[in-house]
Structures are given as structure tokens and as C-alpha cells.
Amino acid sequence: MRLPMLALKRRQWEPFAFASPSLVLIALVIMFPLAYSFYLSFLDFDLSVGPDANFIGARNYTESILRDGRFVGSIVNTAIIIGPALAAELVLGLGLALLLSRVARGRPIITALLAIPAMVSPVMAAMAWRMMFGVKYGAINNLGLQLGIIDVYFDWFGSSALARASVVLVDVWHNTPFMMLVLLAGIQSIPTELYDAARADGATPWQSFWSITLPLLKFTMAVGLMIRLIDLTKLFGLIFVLTYGGPGSSTETVAFTTYLAGFKDFRMSYAAALSYVIVGGVLLLTLLFLWIQRLREARAA
Amino acid sequence: MSRRARWAKILQHVLLIPFLVFALFPFYHMALTSLKQDRELYDRFAVPLIIKQGPTLEHYTKLIRETEFLTWTKNSLMVTILATTASIVIGTIAAYALSRLKFRGVNSFGTGIFVTYLVPTSLLFLPLAQVVNWLGLADSKWALILTYPTFLVPFCTWLLMGYFRTVPKEVEECAMVDGATRIQALTRIVLPIAIPGLVCATLFAFTLSWNEFIYALTFTSSSEQITASVGVTSELIRGDIYFWGELMAGAILGSVPIVILYVFFLDYYVSGLTAGAVK
């Protein structure tokens, strides 16, 4: 009788002893930066002025939203890039996943080949495309001229619309494989009996796609979209190499402006405030996303 | 097989071809550029899709002899291996604690870990820049080894929690009734079952730190301390001049190890995505 009692006692203190070092570490790693940034955002700490800082209340926040045209512009830019990129990644990813799920021969190797773009870093991806889009000696211009499709050396990053489109194109190239792999895994987890039953009842492939695949894939799609949405709000490396925010400031994303504020202008406090404005935005977007999701489900039910 | 079914099969493969070309062409072009002689590379009338004047390794030899590329790669390797190892160890213990042990606040802790993924990178690295300065680690690769775990540990913990939950609790309890300690239960029973999860977390952590850019860009700057991704972009692009041959050689050498790793471990990668995304 004593042994189980001992085991029980051990069970009560052991969890804490076991968990505390790593959990304290994680808590520190999460809590410290969040809290310190929050504190920083109410000061006027500016490394280019000096190490002294004063408490200035919410002035950084009001400046960022009301008077900083560049930051507000970067929110608009981020939105303009996120919309088409997310849509294209979802549609292409879904299409590829559906195609791949039907391919019987050579599926692993084709999947691996299609997934390669997602493995390289954003910086390397941007570099490869930067070169192809180069004004002189770029593959696209050279080939276009030689084939007579274009008649001048075209600057693909020359106008804001083209530069944004190029950023979207590179991001779609880089991240569609992620969506494809997530959705492929989702499709493969749908039991095949459902399709067999539908076929036995005389459903066309189109019908079984709409009434089996899509509804059962909804959750996977939502999670994939959400991860991509969050990633896109952090878009930095790709911009840094591909356009450096240009032309003008038309491809400056929120992450890029915050980086400039903190590490080019050395306005640490202001950059912290910008970060918190972004957090607010991302939270709002996530909640909106979940709300729409719930609304849709309510309507469906 | 009916004729129609066979045509459908062929059509599926044919439909995939444009996507394969789109996905792989940039890599082909990278490899091509890195192997082209400069006079062909900077010739407007040369066809960009093939090498006509003979391949050369001069960009690779230049990259290795005339730049600090080997040092950058060594730095990348050191930072990646140390940060990954530390994160996996801490993440494993934390994930085990969170998935097995029932105590108050365990759920909000899990949510908190996910929240770190939501917040912008700048929110984390502004304070970390201060810490790095206080510790006197400015412009040192040790700053990276210290700061990478701040995003790797939450990520590994989150991923591994999913795997540990799939290991039935009863197996461990049996062992513990038989006199095994908690640590023995973890190392002898749970970890061997969760090996796919560990491989997956290692793979993700390795890639995340190998490909990391923004921390490396802000915390290090001198040629002896920077990692490969920063070195290639900061020292092979001088103002408006791009040393394309060397840049692409660097990009190829920096990406090939990761790509090979993934092609071998693609199943683990996918299972990690689904553990994180689908469950």
C-alpha cells in the first residue's frame, strides 16, 4: 500500500520541479521583450540623440497614426501586397494539391521538386528573382528583347504598381509550396470511403469536390491562410533585397518601416510604438478572420 | 485501364509541367549564372538560357579566395548548430511539461507560446538589441546564438507538444509504477516514440536559423562575425553594383545543403506542417 502513496506524492511536486526551469526561461523570453517594448514605447529614447530618455506618454502612438504618412502608407502597402499574394497562394496551392492527390505515378518526387522554392531563405529567393528582373543583363529583359517581345530595357521595379506586383510574384513563388503541402496533407486525411460512397450514388467529380473535399478542407485552409497572413505581416527579407522599399516608398511594408525607424533613424522608442500598433492590427485581423469564419459556419448550419 | 482514364492520367502530368518549370527555373538560372564566364554574363546578346562559351568555376574560386565566404559559412554553421541544439533541449522539456503535467495555467501558457508567433519581429528584437549591448555582445556571433532561441524555443515547444500528446500516457504510467523516474520515463519511453517529432523540430529549427536574416543584419556587421546570408548580400552588392556570378555562387552554396536535407526529410517536414497546422 505504501508504494502507490509515494508515487502519488511524487506526482504532486514533480511536475513543478520538472517544468519550472524551462517554463521560467520561456516566460522570460516571451514576457521580457513584450513588457520592455511596451515600456519603451512611452519614452522618447533615441540613440542618435543620446542614452537619456523621458516619459512622453502616448505621443509616439499619436504620431505614428496621425502624423506619420510613411508609416500609414506602409500599412496600405502591406495590405496591397497581402491581398493578392494570399489569394494566389490559396488558389494555386489548392489546385496543385488537388492535382498531386490524383497523380499516381511519381508523386513523392514531383511533390519534392515543387516544394523546393519554400526551402530557400527569402533573401536567396529575392536575389534569384532580382537578377532575372535586372534592367541590363537580366534574363527576362534580354530574352524579351532577343525574341522581340519588348523593345526597350524595361525597369520592372520602375513604377510602384510593377514593383508591388513583382513582390507579390516572388512571394507567391516562394510560399505557394507551403500552402500546397498543408492542403495536400489535408486532402489525404479525408477518408476515401466518402468518395467511393459519393460515386456509388452517382455524384460527378465536380459535385464530390464541392460537397466533400471543400467542406472537409475548410479548417486546414483557414489555418494555412492564417499562418501565411501572419508571415506576410512580417515581410522583410524579400523587400530588403528585391526593392529596398522603393521606388519611393511604395513597397515599404510595416516590418520594413519599423526596421528603418529603429535601426536607421535609431528612434528605438518610436519603433517600439510602431510595433505595438502592428500588434493591434494583426490581432484585429486575426479576430476579424475568426469572426468571418464563425459567421460563415453559422450561416451554413 | 480505359483509354479515357489513361488520357486523364497523362493530362494530370502535363498540367503539372508549367508549375514545375515556374518552381525550378530560378534555380536553373542561378546555377547557370554562377557557372557563366563574365564576358558571356554581361553580354546583352547572349542567350540567357544556356551557356555557350563554356562553363567556368571562377566565380566559386573568387568567392572562396577573395571574400570571407568560408568564415561566413563557418559562422552560420556554428550559430545554427548551437542555437538549434539549445532550443531542442529546452523545447523538449517544456513541451513535455506542458503536454503531460497538469497544473494551473498550463493552457494559457500554451496560448502564450502561440502568441509570440503573432507579434512582429521588431517587438522582440528592439529589447534584445538592448540586452545584447548590455552584455557587450554587439557585433558578435554570440549575440545570435543567444537570441535565436528566443524564437526557436517557443516554436519547438509548440511543435513538440503536438507529438507528445500522441504518446499514450498509460505507457509512461506503467513504467513509473515499475519504479522509473520521470526523467527515465521521458528519455526511455516518450522520446523514442516521439523521434519523428524531434527530427521535424530539429529540421525546422535548423532551417529557421540558417535562413534567418533580420537579427543577423542588426546584431552583426563586421566581416568576421556575419553569417552567410548577410555576408552575401552586404559584401557582394556594392551600391548599385551586383557581383552576380559570385552572388549566385554564394546563394547556391548556401541553399544546396538545406534543399538536400529537405528532399530527404520531406515526409517529416509535411508531418510537422500537419502537426502544427492540421491538429
Interface residues (C-beta under 8 A of the other chain):
Chain A: P4 A7 E14 P15 F16 F18 A19 P21 S22 L23 L25 I26 A27 V29 I30 F32 P33 L34 Y36 S37 L40 L92 L96 L99 L100 R102 V103 A104 R105 G106 P108 I110 T111 A112 L113 L114 A115 I116 P117 M119 V120 S121 P122 V123 M124 A125 M127 A128 W129 R130 M131 M132 G134 K136 Y137 A139 N142 L143 L145 Q146 W173 P177 F178 L181 V182 L184 A185 G186 S189 F219 T220 V223 G224 I227 I230 T233 K234 F236 G237 F240 V241 V254 A255 T258 Y259 G262 F263 M268 A271 A272 L274 S275 Y276 I278 V279 V282 L283 T286
Chain B: K9 Q12 H13 L15 L16 F19 L20 F22 A23 L24 P26 F27 H29 M30 T33 L41 Y42 D43 R44 F45 A46 V47 P48 L49 I90 G91 I93 A94 Y96 A97 L98 R100 L101 K102 F103 F109 G112 I113 V115 T116 Y117 L118 V119 P120 T121 S122 L123 L124 F125 L126 P127 L128 A129 Q130 P149 T150 V153 P154 T157 M176 V177 R182 I183 T207 W210 N211 E212 F213 I214 L217 T218 S229 V232 T233 Y242 W244 L247 M248 A251 G254 S255 I258 V259 Y262 V263 L266 Y269 V270 L273 T274 A277 V278
